Amino acid sequence: MNPYILSTLIMGLGIGTTITFASSHWLLAWMGLEINTLAIVPLMAQHHHPRAVEAATKYFLTQAAAAATLLFASTTNAWLTGQWDIYQAAHPLTTALVVAALALKVGLAPLHSWLPEVLQGLDLTTGLILSTWQKLAPFALLVQIQTPPVTSALLIMGILSTLVGGWGGLNQTQLRKVLAYSSVAHLGWMALVLQFSPGLSLLTLIIYFLMTSSVFLVFKASKATTLNALALSWFKTPALTAITPLLLLSLGGLPPLTGFMPKWLILHELTKQDLSALATLAALSALLSLYFDLRLSHAFALTIPPNNLTTTASWRLCSSHPSLPVAFFSAGALMLLPLTPGVAAMLNP
């Protein structure tokens, strides 16, 4: 892709998200989301592969449906209440439509089925943008909606997302689909605590970004897209292969790694809100996610490929991928758990 076009599209991603962040008017927020969507669709289809074009088409149709629902809900709310302000109390019907539209945009269950199919058709770089940056604008709007019906809807979608994200990733052999279901599960944890502690939900989003970015960059460096290809990573990137099982276990939420911090704090917050049964179900669903992350760790660290010419002839050439982002995200994904007491004190001053 032409560098000028690429820089324009990336600038469009940033501008669209910034407009949504800065807006207190539903129409401006909708415009920011639309700019964001229109900027990433050419990035998805840039390789002109039929699978990429199919993924871009599915993503465009899904996001267009969500944006149309959001615009319809905000217009109906203005008709019923006479105001467009995001922060003001809205009609319950329009609030439910807004939450459904934003859940479709980020991929919360049961509106998640587009995410694995779209992510499977993308290259790892665009998939990283879709899994991280594209979550910011809808998440910012969800944080600003504070009404009791929204709390019930988010709790239902949150626990459903953790279960669906765990069950859906069990039998997958495509790494991008595994990461998509992991994204659904992590979004469920954020939705569970969003109305009770928005700061904790934001912390979970940031830590999810650290862990997912490190895993995507490692897969890109080892050029692995399937479970079987992970067994060849030892010949290509031995140093990364040594730490990748830890990154995957952190993504699954295993202590003493960073991924355990948000799950621990969220379970504590749910217990304080007298939602012990929901916290127990969420903790059990985390075991499902940990299982398929263990499968990937096993393929990385404990699987020996067959000793034939295909594997023994793999040349260990100098990598052209920048190592600083991988080092930064990996360090954050592995070693932030000791900061939990300070983080908890900041969230509950």
TASULNOR-V632595 format. One record per residue. RES is the residue in one letter. OMEGA is omega in radians with two decimals (none if undefined). D_LAST is the distance of its C-alpha to the last C-alpha in Angstrom with 1 decimal. Layout:
BEGIN
res=RES omega=OMEGA d_last=D_LAST
res=RES omega=OMEGA d_last=D_LAST
END
This chain:
BEGIN
res=M omega=3.10 d_last=48.6
res=N omega=-3.11 d_last=49.3
res=P omega=3.13 d_last=46.6
res=Y omega=3.10 d_last=46.5
res=I omega=-3.14 d_last=46.0
res=L omega=3.13 d_last=43.4
res=S omega=3.09 d_last=41.4
res=T omega=3.14 d_last=41.9
res=L omega=3.11 d_last=40.5
res=I omega=3.07 d_last=37.5
res=M omega=3.08 d_last=36.9
res=G omega=3.06 d_last=37.3
res=L omega=-3.12 d_last=34.5
res=G omega=-3.11 d_last=32.1
res=I omega=3.14 d_last=33.3
res=G omega=3.12 d_last=33.1
res=T omega=-3.14 d_last=29.5
res=T omega=3.11 d_last=28.6
res=I omega=3.12 d_last=30.4
res=T omega=3.11 d_last=28.5
res=F omega=-2.98 d_last=25.1
res=A omega=-3.00 d_last=26.2
res=S omega=2.97 d_last=27.9
res=S omega=-3.11 d_last=27.1
res=H omega=-3.07 d_last=30.7
res=W omega=-3.11 d_last=31.7
res=L omega=3.10 d_last=35.0
res=L omega=3.10 d_last=33.4
res=A omega=3.10 d_last=30.9
res=W omega=3.12 d_last=34.0
res=M omega=3.10 d_last=35.9
res=G omega=3.11 d_last=33.2
res=L omega=3.13 d_last=33.4
res=E omega=3.08 d_last=37.2
res=I omega=3.12 d_last=37.3
res=N omega=-3.13 d_last=35.1
res=T omega=-3.10 d_last=37.5
res=L omega=-3.14 d_last=40.6
res=A omega=-3.06 d_last=39.5
res=I omega=-3.11 d_last=38.9
res=V omega=3.06 d_last=42.1
res=P omega=3.08 d_last=44.5
res=L omega=3.12 d_last=42.4
res=M omega=-3.04 d_last=42.9
res=A omega=-3.01 d_last=46.6
res=Q omega=-3.11 d_last=47.4
res=H omega=3.08 d_last=49.3
res=H omega=3.04 d_last=51.6
res=H omega=-3.12 d_last=51.6
res=P omega=3.14 d_last=52.3
res=R omega=3.13 d_last=49.3
res=A omega=3.11 d_last=47.1
res=V omega=3.10 d_last=48.7
res=E omega=3.13 d_last=48.3
res=A omega=3.13 d_last=44.5
res=A omega=3.12 d_last=44.2
res=T omega=3.11 d_last=46.2
res=K omega=-3.12 d_last=44.1
res=Y omega=-3.12 d_last=40.8
res=F omega=-3.13 d_last=42.3
res=L omega=3.14 d_last=43.5
res=T omega=-3.12 d_last=40.3
res=Q omega=3.09 d_last=38.2
res=A omega=3.09 d_last=40.8
res=A omega=3.12 d_last=40.7
res=A omega=3.14 d_last=36.9
res=A omega=3.10 d_last=37.1
res=A omega=3.10 d_last=39.9
res=T omega=3.12 d_last=38.0
res=L omega=3.13 d_last=35.0
res=L omega=3.10 d_last=37.4
res=F omega=-3.12 d_last=39.2
res=A omega=-3.13 d_last=36.1
res=S omega=3.09 d_last=34.8
res=T omega=3.10 d_last=38.4
res=T omega=3.10 d_last=38.7
res=N omega=3.09 d_last=35.5
res=A omega=3.11 d_last=36.8
res=W omega=-3.09 d_last=40.0
res=L omega=-3.03 d_last=38.5
res=T omega=3.12 d_last=35.8
res=G omega=3.13 d_last=37.1
res=Q omega=-3.12 d_last=34.1
res=W omega=-3.01 d_last=32.9
res=D omega=-3.13 d_last=29.3
res=I omega=-3.01 d_last=26.8
res=Y omega=-3.10 d_last=24.0
res=Q omega=3.11 d_last=26.4
res=A omega=-3.08 d_last=27.1
res=A omega=3.09 d_last=29.9
res=H omega=-3.09 d_last=32.7
res=P omega=-3.14 d_last=32.0
res=L omega=-3.12 d_last=34.9
res=T omega=3.08 d_last=34.0
res=T omega=3.11 d_last=30.3
res=A omega=3.11 d_last=31.8
res=L omega=3.13 d_last=34.0
res=V omega=3.13 d_last=31.3
res=V omega=3.10 d_last=29.2
res=A omega=3.14 d_last=32.5
res=A omega=-3.14 d_last=33.4
res=L omega=3.06 d_last=30.1
res=A omega=3.07 d_last=30.2
res=L omega=-3.13 d_last=33.7
res=K omega=-3.09 d_last=32.7
res=V omega=3.13 d_last=30.1
res=G omega=3.04 d_last=32.1
res=L omega=3.06 d_last=30.3
res=A omega=0.07 d_last=32.7
res=P omega=-3.13 d_last=35.2
res=L omega=-2.98 d_last=35.6
res=H omega=-2.88 d_last=35.3
res=S omega=3.13 d_last=39.0
res=W omega=-2.97 d_last=39.5
res=L omega=3.11 d_last=37.0
res=P omega=-3.11 d_last=38.9
res=E omega=3.13 d_last=42.2
res=V omega=-3.10 d_last=41.0
res=L omega=3.14 d_last=39.2
res=Q omega=-3.10 d_last=42.3
res=G omega=-3.06 d_last=44.5
res=L omega=2.96 d_last=42.5
res=D omega=-2.98 d_last=42.5
res=L omega=-3.14 d_last=39.5
res=T omega=3.10 d_last=38.4
res=T omega=3.07 d_last=38.4
res=G omega=3.08 d_last=36.9
res=L omega=3.10 d_last=33.9
res=I omega=-3.14 d_last=33.4
res=L omega=-3.08 d_last=33.8
res=S omega=-3.06 d_last=31.3
res=T omega=-3.00 d_last=28.5
res=W omega=-3.07 d_last=29.0
res=Q omega=3.09 d_last=30.5
res=K omega=-2.95 d_last=27.5
res=L omega=-3.04 d_last=25.3
res=A omega=3.10 d_last=26.9
res=P omega=3.13 d_last=27.2
res=F omega=3.12 d_last=23.6
res=A omega=3.10 d_last=22.4
res=L omega=3.11 d_last=24.5
res=L omega=-3.13 d_last=23.3
res=V omega=-3.03 d_last=19.7
res=Q omega=-3.13 d_last=20.9
res=I omega=-3.06 d_last=22.8
res=Q omega=3.04 d_last=21.0
res=T omega=-3.08 d_last=23.7
res=P omega=3.11 d_last=24.3
res=P omega=3.13 d_last=27.4
res=V omega=-3.14 d_last=25.5
res=T omega=3.13 d_last=23.1
res=S omega=-3.13 d_last=26.2
res=A omega=-3.13 d_last=28.0
res=L omega=3.09 d_last=25.2
res=L omega=-3.14 d_last=24.9
res=I omega=-3.13 d_last=28.6
res=M omega=-3.14 d_last=28.9
res=G omega=-3.11 d_last=26.0
res=I omega=3.08 d_last=27.6
res=L omega=3.13 d_last=31.0
res=S omega=3.12 d_last=30.0
res=T omega=3.13 d_last=28.8
res=L omega=-3.13 d_last=32.1
res=V omega=3.11 d_last=34.3
res=G omega=3.09 d_last=32.8
res=G omega=-3.11 d_last=33.5
res=W omega=-3.05 d_last=37.0
res=G omega=-3.09 d_last=38.0
res=G omega=-3.00 d_last=37.6
res=L omega=-3.02 d_last=39.5
res=N omega=-3.10 d_last=43.1
res=Q omega=3.02 d_last=42.4
res=T omega=3.09 d_last=44.3
res=Q omega=-3.02 d_last=43.3
res=L omega=-3.12 d_last=40.2
res=R omega=3.06 d_last=39.1
res=K omega=3.07 d_last=39.2
res=V omega=3.13 d_last=37.2
res=L omega=3.09 d_last=34.5
res=A omega=3.11 d_last=34.7
res=Y omega=3.02 d_last=34.1
res=S omega=3.08 d_last=31.3
res=S omega=3.12 d_last=29.8
res=V omega=-3.13 d_last=30.3
res=A omega=-3.14 d_last=28.6
res=H omega=3.07 d_last=25.5
res=L omega=3.07 d_last=25.3
res=G omega=3.09 d_last=25.5
res=W omega=3.11 d_last=22.4
res=M omega=-3.12 d_last=20.6
res=A omega=-3.12 d_last=22.2
res=L omega=-3.01 d_last=21.2
res=V omega=-2.99 d_last=17.5
res=L omega=-3.08 d_last=17.8
res=Q omega=-3.11 d_last=17.6
res=F omega=-3.11 d_last=14.8
res=S omega=-3.14 d_last=12.3
res=P omega=3.11 d_last=13.9
res=G omega=3.10 d_last=11.6
res=L omega=3.08 d_last=12.7
res=S omega=3.09 d_last=16.2
res=L omega=3.08 d_last=16.3
res=L omega=3.11 d_last=15.3
res=T omega=3.12 d_last=18.2
res=L omega=-3.13 d_last=20.4
res=I omega=-3.14 d_last=20.0
res=I omega=3.05 d_last=20.7
res=Y omega=3.09 d_last=23.6
res=F omega=3.13 d_last=25.0
res=L omega=-3.07 d_last=25.0
res=M omega=-3.11 d_last=26.8
res=T omega=3.13 d_last=29.2
res=S omega=3.14 d_last=30.2
res=S omega=-3.12 d_last=31.1
res=V omega=3.11 d_last=33.2
res=F omega=-3.11 d_last=34.9
res=L omega=3.09 d_last=35.8
res=V omega=3.11 d_last=37.2
res=F omega=3.12 d_last=39.3
res=K omega=3.14 d_last=40.5
res=A omega=3.14 d_last=41.5
res=S omega=3.12 d_last=43.4
res=K omega=-3.12 d_last=44.9
res=A omega=3.09 d_last=44.1
res=T omega=3.12 d_last=43.9
res=T omega=-3.13 d_last=45.1
res=L omega=-3.13 d_last=44.4
res=N omega=-3.12 d_last=47.8
res=A omega=-3.14 d_last=47.3
res=L omega=-3.13 d_last=44.4
res=A omega=-3.14 d_last=47.0
res=L omega=-3.06 d_last=48.6
res=S omega=-3.10 d_last=45.4
res=W omega=-3.13 d_last=46.2
res=F omega=-3.05 d_last=49.3
res=K omega=-3.08 d_last=47.5
res=T omega=-3.06 d_last=44.1
res=P omega=-3.12 d_last=44.0
res=A omega=3.11 d_last=40.9
res=L omega=3.14 d_last=38.9
res=T omega=-3.13 d_last=40.4
res=A omega=-3.09 d_last=39.1
res=I omega=-3.09 d_last=35.4
res=T omega=3.05 d_last=35.6
res=P omega=3.10 d_last=35.5
res=L omega=3.10 d_last=32.1
res=L omega=-3.13 d_last=30.8
res=L omega=3.10 d_last=32.2
res=L omega=3.04 d_last=30.7
res=S omega=3.08 d_last=27.3
res=L omega=3.10 d_last=27.9
res=G omega=3.08 d_last=28.7
res=G omega=-3.12 d_last=25.5
res=L omega=3.05 d_last=27.1
res=P omega=0.10 d_last=25.2
res=P omega=-3.10 d_last=24.9
res=L omega=-3.01 d_last=24.8
res=T omega=-3.08 d_last=22.1
res=G omega=3.12 d_last=22.9
res=F omega=-3.05 d_last=21.7
res=M omega=-3.10 d_last=18.0
res=P omega=3.13 d_last=17.5
res=K omega=3.12 d_last=19.8
res=W omega=-3.11 d_last=18.1
res=L omega=3.13 d_last=14.7
res=I omega=3.09 d_last=16.5
res=L omega=3.09 d_last=18.6
res=H omega=-3.13 d_last=15.7
res=E omega=3.11 d_last=14.3
res=L omega=3.10 d_last=17.9
res=T omega=3.10 d_last=18.5
res=K omega=3.13 d_last=15.7
res=Q omega=-3.13 d_last=17.4
res=D omega=3.08 d_last=20.7
res=L omega=-3.06 d_last=22.2
res=S omega=3.13 d_last=23.4
res=A omega=3.11 d_last=26.8
res=L omega=3.12 d_last=25.4
res=A omega=3.12 d_last=23.1
res=T omega=3.13 d_last=26.3
res=L omega=3.10 d_last=28.4
res=A omega=3.13 d_last=26.0
res=A omega=3.10 d_last=26.0
res=L omega=3.11 d_last=29.8
res=S omega=3.11 d_last=30.1
res=A omega=3.10 d_last=28.4
res=L omega=3.10 d_last=31.4
res=L omega=3.11 d_last=33.6
res=S omega=3.12 d_last=31.9
res=L omega=-3.13 d_last=31.9
res=Y omega=-3.10 d_last=35.6
res=F omega=2.97 d_last=36.7
res=D omega=3.05 d_last=34.6
res=L omega=3.07 d_last=36.5
res=R omega=3.12 d_last=39.7
res=L omega=3.11 d_last=39.0
res=S omega=3.10 d_last=38.1
res=H omega=3.14 d_last=41.4
res=A omega=3.14 d_last=43.3
res=F omega=-2.88 d_last=41.9
res=A omega=-2.96 d_last=42.2
res=L omega=-3.13 d_last=44.8
res=T omega=3.12 d_last=47.3
res=I omega=-3.13 d_last=50.4
res=P omega=3.10 d_last=52.3
res=P omega=-3.05 d_last=56.1
res=N omega=3.11 d_last=58.1
res=N omega=-3.05 d_last=60.1
res=L omega=-3.10 d_last=60.9
res=T omega=-3.09 d_last=58.2
res=T omega=-3.09 d_last=55.4
res=T omega=-3.12 d_last=57.2
res=A omega=3.14 d_last=58.0
res=S omega=-3.10 d_last=54.5
res=W omega=3.09 d_last=54.3
res=R omega=-3.10 d_last=51.2
res=L omega=3.08 d_last=51.2
res=C omega=-3.11 d_last=48.8
res=S omega=3.08 d_last=45.9
res=S omega=-3.13 d_last=45.5
res=H omega=3.10 d_last=41.9
res=P omega=-3.06 d_last=39.3
res=S omega=-3.10 d_last=37.5
res=L omega=3.09 d_last=34.6
res=P omega=3.13 d_last=32.6
res=V omega=-3.14 d_last=33.4
res=A omega=-3.11 d_last=32.2
res=F omega=-3.10 d_last=28.9
res=F omega=-3.14 d_last=28.0
res=S omega=3.11 d_last=29.4
res=A omega=3.10 d_last=27.3
res=G omega=-3.10 d_last=24.1
res=A omega=-3.05 d_last=25.3
res=L omega=-2.84 d_last=26.1
res=M omega=-3.10 d_last=23.9
res=L omega=-3.10 d_last=20.2
res=L omega=3.11 d_last=19.4
res=P omega=3.13 d_last=18.6
res=L omega=-3.06 d_last=15.6
res=T omega=3.14 d_last=14.0
res=P omega=3.10 d_last=11.8
res=G omega=3.12 d_last=10.4
res=V omega=3.13 d_last=10.1
res=A omega=3.10 d_last=8.5
res=A omega=3.10 d_last=5.7
res=M omega=-3.12 d_last=5.6
res=L omega=-3.13 d_last=6.1
res=N omega=-3.08 d_last=3.8
res=P omega=none d_last=0.0
END
